[in-house]
Amino acid sequence: KKDIPAVNFIIHEIHCRRNIEICPYCSDSIPKSEMKNHIESEHVQVTCKCRMKMENSLLKDHEASSCPLRPVLCQFCDIQLAFNKLQEHELYCGARTEPCGRCGRNVLLKELKEHPRVCG
């Protein structure tokens, strides 16, 4: 899968056929001696805490960006909770009020960022 000078091609091809395999899952070129370890570490099926099954190599990205149980922070109170609970929590949390430091009115937390434009 790489450019090889024509002068070295036959020797290179013999070396590759003897020592390199193509992974049946990801099509990467892997040394034959490392293929079993590659498959066990990269392509073995694992189960995330959300019960979704995937290849081990995909687990880290799943947990960071798409797992419904990944930890996230509430924009209003900075409490950490599972992503699938965030919307419900923020609806409740954003409906709480705090007094405005300038006008003294009680302002909903979800409107606190916009309040300075209409304050007074």
BELBEL-V223261 format. One record per residue. RES is the residue in one letter. SS is DSSP state (hx for helix, st for strand, lp for the rest). Layout:
BEGIN
res=RES ss=SS
res=RES ss=SS
END
This chain:
BEGIN
res=K ss=lp
res=K ss=lp
res=D ss=lp
res=I ss=lp
res=P ss=lp
res=A ss=hx
res=V ss=hx
res=N ss=hx
res=F ss=hx
res=I ss=hx
res=I ss=hx
res=H ss=hx
res=E ss=hx
res=I ss=hx
res=H ss=hx
res=C ss=hx
res=R ss=hx
res=R ss=hx
res=N ss=hx
res=I ss=st
res=E ss=st
res=I ss=st
res=C ss=lp
res=P ss=lp
res=Y ss=lp
res=C ss=lp
res=S ss=lp
res=D ss=lp
res=S ss=st
res=I ss=st
res=P ss=st
res=K ss=hx
res=S ss=hx
res=E ss=hx
res=M ss=hx
res=K ss=hx
res=N ss=hx
res=H ss=hx
res=I ss=hx
res=E ss=hx
res=S ss=hx
res=E ss=hx
res=H ss=hx
res=V ss=lp
res=Q ss=st
res=V ss=st
res=T ss=st
res=C ss=lp
res=K ss=lp
res=C ss=lp
res=R ss=lp
res=M ss=lp
res=K ss=st
res=M ss=st
res=E ss=st
res=N ss=hx
res=S ss=hx
res=L ss=hx
res=L ss=hx
res=K ss=hx
res=D ss=hx
res=H ss=hx
res=E ss=hx
res=A ss=hx
res=S ss=hx
res=S ss=lp
res=C ss=lp
res=P ss=lp
res=L ss=lp
res=R ss=lp
res=P ss=st
res=V ss=st
res=L ss=st
res=C ss=lp
res=Q ss=lp
res=F ss=lp
res=C ss=lp
res=D ss=lp
res=I ss=lp
res=Q ss=st
res=L ss=st
res=A ss=st
res=F ss=hx
res=N ss=hx
res=K ss=hx
res=L ss=hx
res=Q ss=hx
res=E ss=hx
res=H ss=hx
res=E ss=hx
res=L ss=hx
res=Y ss=hx
res=C ss=hx
res=G ss=lp
res=A ss=lp
res=R ss=lp
res=T ss=st
res=E ss=st
res=P ss=st
res=C ss=lp
res=G ss=lp
res=R ss=lp
res=C ss=lp
res=G ss=lp
res=R ss=lp
res=N ss=st
res=V ss=st
res=L ss=st
res=L ss=hx
res=K ss=hx
res=E ss=hx
res=L ss=hx
res=K ss=hx
res=E ss=hx
res=H ss=hx
res=P ss=hx
res=R ss=hx
res=V ss=hx
res=C ss=lp
res=G ss=lp
END
